[in-house]
Amino acid sequence: MIHIQKFKKMRLHHIILFSLALTLLGCTPDKPKTNTTSLNLKQLMEWVIDSNADVIWDSVKFITTNEGTKEIFPQTDQEWEAIRNSSATLIEAGNLLMLEGRAKDNAEWIRYAQRLSNTAEVAMKAAQEKNKEALFDAGGNIYNACKACHDKYAQLDK
């Protein structure tokens, strides 16, 4: 008889522990609310993405005139840091484009946003390594990422 009471007590104890565990598993914190209304998509594109992409695109170029070709590229640590910072901003801007409330869809839009982040990461690495050739190529890849997305989605906003 003692064994049966002990078994019932242990069984009740296990049921209570199991119930508590299920309750705790159901207590997940709410997903943080993001603010995608402070900047609309057009402002995000113009003020954050375009302005930072311009820093990269303007950083390495070749100007050919009758006198010859002039190469423009970052010369100081501060210029390289500015490019690194703009690249980092573009990486994060790709993430901002994927937020609920900004993403146009969960397929191609997300891939284009990830492509922006990935190409900007290459630019950031080139800036950290002070590699002007890699930075030039990365700038072209950022342009292609932007153009591909604009070809698909820009007409939707007109």
SULKA-V380605 format. One record per residue. N is the residue number from 1. RES is the residue in one letter. PSI is psi in whole degrees, -180 to 180 (* if undefined). OMEGA is omega in degrees with one decimal (NA if undefined). Layout:
# SULKA-V380605
N/RES/PSI/OMEGA  N/RES/PSI/OMEGA
This chain:
# SULKA-V380605
1/M/-39/179.7  2/I/-39/179.9  3/H/-37/179.9  4/I/-44/178.8  5/Q/-41/178.8  6/K/-41/178.5  7/F/-44/179.9  8/K/-39/179.5  9/K/-43/178.5  10/M/-39/179.8  11/R/-44/177.9  12/L/-40/178.7  13/H/-44/179.0  14/H/-39/179.0  15/I/-42/179.1  16/I/-46/178.2  17/L/-42/178.9  18/F/-42/178.9  19/S/-42/177.6  20/L/-41/179.7  21/A/-43/178.0  22/L/-40/178.9  23/T/-45/179.7  24/L/-37/178.7  25/L/-30/179.2  26/G/-8/-178.1  27/C/79/175.7  28/T/145/-179.7  29/P/149/177.4  30/D/148/176.2  31/K/133/-178.8  32/P/143/178.9  33/K/131/178.0  34/T/150/-179.7  35/N/101/178.1  36/T/14/-178.9  37/T/-14/-179.3  38/S/-34/172.7  39/L/127/173.2  40/N/175/-175.0  41/L/-41/179.8  42/K/-42/178.0  43/Q/-42/177.2  44/L/-44/179.5  45/M/-49/-174.9  46/E/-47/-171.4  47/W/-30/-176.2  48/V/-56/-172.8  49/I/-57/-177.5  50/D/-46/-175.8  51/S/-36/178.5  52/N/-33/174.6  53/A/-38/178.5  54/D/-37/177.9  55/V/-43/-179.6  56/I/-47/-177.6  57/W/-33/-179.5  58/D/-6/-172.4  59/S/-32/180.0  60/V/121/177.4  61/K/165/179.6  62/F/126/179.6  63/I/118/-178.3  64/T/126/175.9  65/T/-177/176.9  66/N/-26/-179.6  67/E/-12/-179.0  68/G/-167/-178.6  69/T/130/176.4  70/K/129/179.4  71/E/129/177.4  72/I/128/176.7  73/F/163/-178.0  74/P/138/-177.4  75/Q/-26/-174.4  76/T/163/175.2  77/D/-38/-179.8  78/Q/-39/177.9  79/E/-42/177.0  80/W/-39/179.1  81/E/-39/178.2  82/A/-39/178.3  83/I/-42/176.0  84/R/-45/-178.9  85/N/-41/177.5  86/S/-37/176.9  87/S/-44/178.8  88/A/-39/178.4  89/T/-41/178.3  90/L/-36/175.9  91/I/-50/-178.9  92/E/-30/177.2  93/A/-36/174.4  94/G/-40/176.7  95/N/-40/178.7  96/L/-35/179.3  97/L/-22/-178.4  98/M/-7/-178.1  99/L/145/174.3  100/E/132/-175.9  101/G/-19/176.0  102/R/-38/-177.0  103/A/129/179.7  104/K/-30/176.3  105/D/175/-178.7  106/N/21/-179.2  107/A/-95/-175.3  108/E/-41/-179.8  109/W/-45/-179.4  110/I/-43/179.2  111/R/-40/178.4  112/Y/-42/178.8  113/A/-41/177.4  114/Q/-37/178.2  115/R/-41/176.1  116/L/-50/180.0  117/S/-43/-178.0  118/N/-43/-179.7  119/T/-35/177.1  120/A/-32/177.1  121/E/-37/176.6  122/V/-41/177.8  123/A/-41/179.4  124/M/-43/178.8  125/K/-42/178.7  126/A/-41/178.9  127/A/-41/179.0  128/Q/-34/179.6  129/E/-4/-177.6  130/K/47/-177.3  131/N/99/-174.1  132/K/-34/178.9  133/E/-46/178.6  134/A/-36/178.2  135/L/-42/177.6  136/F/-48/178.8  137/D/-42/179.9  138/A/-39/177.0  139/G/-42/176.2  140/G/-39/178.8  141/N/-35/175.0  142/I/-44/177.8  143/Y/-48/-179.5  144/N/-37/177.3  145/A/-45/179.5  146/C/-46/-177.4  147/K/-43/-179.6  148/A/-43/179.3  149/C/-45/-179.7  150/H/-38/178.2  151/D/-35/-177.9  152/K/-41/-168.4  153/Y/-21/-173.2  154/A/-35/-179.3  155/Q/-20/179.1  156/L/-25/-176.6  157/D/2/-177.2  158/K/*/NA
